Amino acid sequence: MRNKKSKRLQYLFNGIILENPILILMIGLCPALATSTTAKDAFGMSVATSFVLICSNIVVSLIRKFVPESVRIPIFIIIISTFVTIVDYTMQAYVPTLYRVLGVFVPLIVVNCMILGRAEAFAYQHNIFDSFLDGLGKAVGFTLVLVIMSIIREYFSTGEIFGFVIGPRFIISQPMLFMIFPPGAFLLIGLLKAFINKFIIKPEPTD
Amino acid sequence: MKSLSWMAISLFIVCLIAAGLLSRVYTVTKIQIEKQKQDGIQKQLSQVLPEAVSFRETIDDTLWLGFDKDNQQIGIVFRTAWQGYAGPIPILVGLGNDTVIRKIYIASAAEGLKETPGLGFKIRETSFLEQFYNKMYKEIQLVKDGGTIHAITASTISSNAVINGIRAGIERFQSNLDGDTNSVQDLQIDTTTGATESDYEK
């Protein structure tokens, strides 16, 4: 019983650091690079992706016993794209400004390999509650990395965070403009990966 | 054989549920999406021509006539664009019947502005935009050309594009103004070509 409980906690917390989708598993990189220009956009993108990830994990796990193995991938894709379309319409209706900024990256959540990857590798083999925990953990991990990246990029390129001016004047008058462009995103994700490899994930001795 | 038919049936069921759900979501959000689009345009229109209370679209997404509460035409709002540094700069201009510009609005990045952040983007700053408020056509020029506009340092191309875009827009649309102050009020504009009646007489 105790063992089961600790395993569940592991499902939840693995996604945050040890199996972080972006920095460790290196999946779902495209939206992480493209939408992390400002903290607000990155947060909106994370919420949309998290919603789709958690919902698709739950539904896939719910119907896993009825899904024939040979057509599981098409069925997963239909489920994921249904949720993405729901998010797409809802954002268009209620947060149009955010929707216009994110643009094509909302429909592109369909092909985010993090979501199909979790459906295939986890939700198809685990029960609903475990799948929910796994989805939640991965979503939190994804959100954390996106928001951290976007805060750094927004700060160095404009001197603002979430649109508020913060910090010394020299950043505002002489911003590091390249941080807002794609090269800045690549550089930053490399630095974050190096940081996590050096300080957080200690290399384990191989048994 | 059972598994083969189940393959098709399960796919069919999933598709059916997905389609039903989506059509429901679509009908629920459709009204709100349309409303958001209209609200967005209305808000920008009254921002650039504050005296007007209602607008009538004369050229689709390009020209609106502004009316006051007595339904008298008091000015126009038009959309214009000019090639900037990285792409066309979309500008919305509110022009009163006295041919004086009320306010202008430059599209954000989300609405199609492609200028460099931190450089060309400064054309969206109030200090630059305010130079255009309450100015007439002949004043919309750089100071060195005899006008009143100061270009943004290191963003001359973007600044010039705004000036040229506004000038071209006024030249094209001023015949739609209605009032005693201008002599072109009798001209009827052809909405497809932008040509006036006098063009046809030639």
Interface residues (C-beta under 8 A of the other chain):
Chain A: I63 F66 V67 P68 S70 V71 P74 I75 I78 I79 S81 T82 T85 I86 Y89 T90 Q92 A93 Y94 P96 T97 R100 V101 G103 S157 T158 P175 L177 I180
Chain B: S3 W6 M7 S10 L11 V14 C15 A18 L21 L22 V25 Y26 T29 Q32 I33 Q36 K37 G40 A109 A110 E111 T116 P117 G118
